[in-house]
Amino acid sequence: MHYHGKALEELLVSAESQECLTVGVYESAKVMNVDPDCVAFCVLATDEEYECDIALQIHFTLIQAFCFDNGIDIVRVNDTQRLAEILGNTDESGEPKDVHCILVANPSADTFEDPALEKLSLFCEECHSFNEWVPAITLPEC
């Protein structure tokens, strides 16, 4: 699992440096509505604090359905704080921003070429063969 967590971390850092990330549930929904073909990968993140948030779970269900319908690989992460650390994604007060949904987009008409994306796509494909449609990934500690 940590192998895939490291690949996810590498993908997020690489995509962020190329300005190919959309961070936030509402921001991601907007992108998926306008141009679903630009989305290469989706990360849904939660932790114990948000597991009972019904509104967030409804958003997750809709995002998952959209990803399935459009052939977008999707994974789940159970550590929003670590995800925010990886992205350096804090607001002015130091609080983590909404990292509950992160999309990795293709930077242009060409596919996003990244070895970490390829590893994660293969991982998702393997999980699908075992009927695990939204595999969970554990991020490595800093």
Number of C-alpha atoms within 10 A of each C-alpha: 11 12 13 18 18 17 21 24 18 17 21 23 17 17 21 15 10 12 13 21 23 22 19 17 19 14 14 22 18 13 16 18 10 10 10 18 15 21 25 21 22 22 22 22 23 21 13 10 8 15 12 10 11 10 10 16 14 11 16 19 12 13 20 21 13 16 19 14 9 13 14 19 24 23 20 18 22 19 17 23 17 18 23 17 12 15 17 12 16 15 10 7 6 8 11 18 17 18 22 26 25 22 27 24 24 20 17 9 8 8 12 19 10 12 12 18 22 14 16 22 18 13 15 20 16 14 15 14 9 9 10 12 17 18 17 20 22 17 22 16 8 6
